[in-house]
Amino acid sequence: MFMESIKKALNLKEGTEVEYKSAKGGFPGSFWDTFSAFANSQGGVIVLGVKERNGKFIPDGLTEEQMAAHKKTFWDNAHNKSCVSIPLLTERDVVEIMTESGIRLLVFLIPKAPYYLCPVYLTLNPFGHTYKRHHEGDYVCSDDEVRQMFSDANNVQHSADSRILTGYSFDDIDTATLRNYRQAYKDRHENHPWNEFDDQRFLESVGAYRKDRTTGKEGFTVAGMLMFGKNNSITDPECCPNFFPDYREHLGDGKDVRWTNRVYPDGTWEANLYQFYSRVLPMLQHALPVPFKLDENQRRKDTTSAHTSLREALGNCLIHCAYTVMGNIVIDRYDDRIVMSNPGTMLVSLEDFWEGGHSVCRNPLLQKMFVFVGVGEKAGSGADVISTGWRENGWQLPTLVEHQMPARVEATLLIEDLVKQQERETIQKSGLETESHTESGLKSIQKTESNQKSDQKTGLETENHTETIQKSDQKTESDQKSDQKSNQKILEAISKKSVITIKELQELTGLSESGVKKIIRNLRADNQIRRVGPDKGGHWEIVVPSSD
């Protein structure tokens, strides 16, 4: 499988995860820049023995002597701190391969470095010698990016949100926010002894106020101020001066309208995390066409999997944000999608995130505070919770992308299929199969009813109209049979090969790309197939009907 992936990659351009280098003249000096960049990003593959000519990459190969010399050079430098801070690779990560034409290549599999080993830098000075990957190029990290990586590396013992603030008092806490949070905590933990504590002791219990037993220093933590503080207190240089949570709705058609609604620190409310979360979540959940449930007191409960997924996604965005760097939390709601982004990088690889079970949190105190009121997971299962609501409803799974320059993590939850599902449900209730047939049928019926009296004498218009409807019905039945055949072909193809492309399905059915995509959408909406995993790297499954 590895050989096949390399052979396939040789036909592609360089990208975020692949770098080709010719090594005929010796071990390439730019190797270590890319090594650092891959290690500090999402990992990648460096292939020695490939040259570029006219924008194409052509294997020029290596001799056995060159292979041995390059491997020795790599291992000598990999264990030399004046070259690179950590070796990172093992013997199995350096692979010799030979193409079908007999050309030898030397391949280095560079993993994403664990957050506690970052930054991976060159020379003995991390500043100016730490790299990250951006598209197909390597760039030098700014000093702030390097400091953030060191901060993340120290996160286990000294998380950024546990820092004790100097000069802060209870006057910096928004009492209305604290009251709302305590009520939510009580609703979830009705008989817990913390409900009897005064505010000061309660804040100590949840981690908003702490004492350093080593130094004796005590006070409000960064997490406590972010969660319950007044906005001016949060944005003080001592705390998080870049803090600016921003929710924006783009639901209008007007090109001159930047947004139709916005929630941001405009001075009319205390813009802390809990207030922002409480205001924004209902607006996001309103976008879902899944009804809420009511409890015994007729209060709204977000117990459906879709609402739980959305709550988890918003909680993750707030919990894992890097509040000490430039940038701010941005939540954008569109007609067809919800996009959540926050500054910082992921502390685990994208593969580990979707796999689950890897719990690493940049702000563990914030995470604890949200978990206390039912938001967020501490077992590394957040990705699964986020995906479950979309999967169970047959919707396209959320996507997660890590951007560089500046570093941001962006999650996209598509809701376009939800609108189409509503349209299909409306059509199904009327007993018709397609929207176009529904419109023509309704117009025909209306016309027939309005003209029945006037046509009673001659009957000509009614007869002609009836004939038109019959022809339309015959055409619809023919189209339906054709669609059924195409549906069956796609279902059979997926049952034989779960990892199949749109292009392959086009060849099997003879349909256009848009035609195949339309059938895929309909099959997903009818819960006949589902997508497991992300668009890139996932696979299709045939849904087995319940025995009920």
VENPE-V30411 format. One record per residue. N is the residue number from 1. RES is the residue in one small letter. SS is DSSP state (@ for helix, = for strand, . for the rest). Layout:
n: [N	N]
res: [RES	RES]
ss: [SS	SS]
This chain:
n: [1	2	3	4	5	6	7	8	9	10	11	12	13	14	15	16	17	18	19	20	21	22	23	24	25	26	27	28	29	30	31	32	33	34	35	36	37	38	39	40	41	42	43	44	45	46	47	48	49	50	51	52	53	54	55	56	57	58	59	60	61	62	63	64	65	66	67	68	69	70	71	72	73	74	75	76	77	78	79	80	81	82	83	84	85	86	87	88	89	90	91	92	93	94	95	96	97	98	99	100	101	102	103	104	105	106	107	108	109	110	111	112	113	114	115	116	117	118	119	120	121	122	123	124	125	126	127	128	129	130	131	132	133	134	135	136	137	138	139	140	141	142	143	144	145	146	147	148	149	150	151	152	153	154	155	156	157	158	159	160	161	162	163	164	165	166	167	168	169	170	171	172	173	174	175	176	177	178	179	180	181	182	183	184	185	186	187	188	189	190	191	192	193	194	195	196	197	198	199	200	201	202	203	204	205	206	207	208	209	210	211	212	213	214	215	216	217	218	219	220	221	222	223	224	225	226	227	228	229	230	231	232	233	234	235	236	237	238	239	240	241	242	243	244	245	246	247	248	249	250	251	252	253	254	255	256	257	258	259	260	261	262	263	264	265	266	267	268	269	270	271	272	273	274	275	276	277	278	279	280	281	282	283	284	285	286	287	288	289	290	291	292	293	294	295	296	297	298	299	300	301	302	303	304	305	306	307	308	309	310	311	312	313	314	315	316	317	318	319	320	321	322	323	324	325	326	327	328	329	330	331	332	333	334	335	336	337	338	339	340	341	342	343	344	345	346	347	348	349	350	351	352	353	354	355	356	357	358	359	360	361	362	363	364	365	366	367	368	369	370	371	372	373	374	375	376	377	378	379	380	381	382	383	384	385	386	387	388	389	390	391	392	393	394	395	396	397	398	399	400	401	402	403	404	405	406	407	408	409	410	411	412	413	414	415	416	417	418	419	420	421	422	423	424	425	426	427	428	429	430	431	432	433	434	435	436	437	438	439	440	441	442	443	444	445	446	447	448	449	450	451	452	453	454	455	456	457	458	459	460	461	462	463	464	465	466	467	468	469	470	471	472	473	474	475	476	477	478	479	480	481	482	483	484	485	486	487	488	489	490	491	492	493	494	495	496	497	498	499	500	501	502	503	504	505	506	507	508	509	510	511	512	513	514	515	516	517	518	519	520	521	522	523	524	525	526	527	528	529	530	531	532	533	534	535	536	537	538	539	540	541	542	543	544	545	546	547	548]
res: [m	f	m	e	s	i	k	k	a	l	n	l	k	e	g	t	e	v	e	y	k	s	a	k	g	g	f	p	g	s	f	w	d	t	f	s	a	f	a	n	s	q	g	g	v	i	v	l	g	v	k	e	r	n	g	k	f	i	p	d	g	l	t	e	e	q	m	a	a	h	k	k	t	f	w	d	n	a	h	n	k	s	c	v	s	i	p	l	l	t	e	r	d	v	v	e	i	m	t	e	s	g	i	r	l	l	v	f	l	i	p	k	a	p	y	y	l	c	p	v	y	l	t	l	n	p	f	g	h	t	y	k	r	h	h	e	g	d	y	v	c	s	d	d	e	v	r	q	m	f	s	d	a	n	n	v	q	h	s	a	d	s	r	i	l	t	g	y	s	f	d	d	i	d	t	a	t	l	r	n	y	r	q	a	y	k	d	r	h	e	n	h	p	w	n	e	f	d	d	q	r	f	l	e	s	v	g	a	y	r	k	d	r	t	t	g	k	e	g	f	t	v	a	g	m	l	m	f	g	k	n	n	s	i	t	d	p	e	c	c	p	n	f	f	p	d	y	r	e	h	l	g	d	g	k	d	v	r	w	t	n	r	v	y	p	d	g	t	w	e	a	n	l	y	q	f	y	s	r	v	l	p	m	l	q	h	a	l	p	v	p	f	k	l	d	e	n	q	r	r	k	d	t	t	s	a	h	t	s	l	r	e	a	l	g	n	c	l	i	h	c	a	y	t	v	m	g	n	i	v	i	d	r	y	d	d	r	i	v	m	s	n	p	g	t	m	l	v	s	l	e	d	f	w	e	g	g	h	s	v	c	r	n	p	l	l	q	k	m	f	v	f	v	g	v	g	e	k	a	g	s	g	a	d	v	i	s	t	g	w	r	e	n	g	w	q	l	p	t	l	v	e	h	q	m	p	a	r	v	e	a	t	l	l	i	e	d	l	v	k	q	q	e	r	e	t	i	q	k	s	g	l	e	t	e	s	h	t	e	s	g	l	k	s	i	q	k	t	e	s	n	q	k	s	d	q	k	t	g	l	e	t	e	n	h	t	e	t	i	q	k	s	d	q	k	t	e	s	d	q	k	s	d	q	k	s	n	q	k	i	l	e	a	i	s	k	k	s	v	i	t	i	k	e	l	q	e	l	t	g	l	s	e	s	g	v	k	k	i	i	r	n	l	r	a	d	n	q	i	r	r	v	g	p	d	k	g	g	h	w	e	i	v	v	p	s	s	d]
ss: [.	@	@	@	@	@	@	@	@	.	.	.	.	.	.	.	.	=	=	=	=	.	.	.	.	.	.	.	.	.	@	@	@	@	@	@	@	@	@	@	.	.	.	=	=	=	=	=	.	=	=	=	=	.	.	=	=	=	=	.	.	.	.	@	@	@	@	@	@	@	@	@	@	@	@	@	@	@	.	.	.	.	.	=	.	.	.	.	.	.	@	@	@	=	=	=	=	=	.	.	.	.	.	=	=	=	=	=	=	=	.	.	.	.	@	@	@	.	.	.	=	=	.	.	.	.	.	.	.	=	=	=	=	=	.	.	=	=	=	=	.	.	@	@	@	@	@	@	@	@	@	@	@	.	.	.	.	.	.	@	@	@	.	=	.	.	.	.	.	@	@	@	=	.	@	@	@	@	@	@	@	@	@	@	@	@	@	@	.	.	.	.	@	@	@	@	.	.	@	@	@	@	@	@	@	@	.	.	=	=	=	.	.	.	.	.	.	=	=	=	=	@	@	@	@	@	@	@	=	.	@	@	@	@	.	.	.	.	.	.	.	.	.	.	.	=	=	=	=	=	.	.	.	.	.	.	.	.	.	.	=	=	=	=	.	.	.	.	.	.	.	.	@	@	@	@	@	@	@	@	@	@	@	@	@	.	.	.	.	.	.	.	=	=	.	.	.	.	.	=	=	.	.	.	@	@	@	@	@	@	@	@	@	@	@	@	@	@	@	.	.	.	.	.	.	.	.	.	.	=	=	=	=	=	.	.	=	=	=	=	=	=	=	.	.	.	.	.	.	@	@	@	@	@	@	.	.	.	.	.	.	.	.	@	@	@	@	@	@	@	@	@	.	.	.	.	.	.	.	.	.	@	@	@	@	@	@	@	@	@	@	@	.	.	.	.	.	.	=	=	=	=	=	.	.	.	.	=	=	=	=	=	=	=	.	@	@	@	@	@	@	@	@	@	@	@	@	@	@	.	.	.	.	.	@	@	@	@	@	@	@	@	@	@	@	@	@	@	@	@	@	.	.	.	.	.	.	.	.	@	@	@	@	@	@	@	@	@	@	@	@	@	@	@	@	@	@	@	@	@	@	@	@	@	@	@	@	@	@	@	@	@	@	@	@	@	.	.	.	.	.	@	@	@	@	@	@	@	@	.	.	.	@	@	@	@	@	@	@	@	@	@	@	@	@	.	.	.	=	=	=	=	.	.	.	.	.	.	=	=	=	=	.	.	.	.	.	.]
